[in-house]
């Protein structure tokens, strides 16, 4: 009975918590609306019936999370330095990255990593050729970007998502 109303209890709780944080309130009405949103959206996800994600190497997942947080901080500082003190001309551009990663959840995580890192954005993904196209704010060395994405993010994701 409870599983029918809450097919994804963790997701429902997370959505309700996000609702409360975004509204910056814990008034009874806000809490009630957050719970309703969490339950309804959790049930809607169940209707979509997505395939289950298979994860391995949880310690590696934690290390990747820490690496991404540090990279985001470092990129924020680099972009701020470019914007505030940019003395040399900036050359933005596109980089095509051949991927080995094909798992849909791994690709979703990779897209979140790249898009949340200041100075880069996921532009497109060609699933037939398995090519990722990103835009880089300050493109100095294309080969360095390809190697960095593949080694820092794709390689661990290949181990996490079999």
Buried (B, 14 or more C-beta within 10 A) or exposed (E): EEEEEBBBBEBBBEBBEEBBEEBEEEEEEBBEBBBEBBBEBBBEBBEEEEEEEEEEBEEBBEEBEEBBEEBBEEBEEBBEEBEEEEEEEEEEEEBBBEBEBEBEBBBEBBBEBBEBBBBBBBBEBEEEEBEBBBBBBBBEEBEEBBEBBBEBBBBBBBEBBE
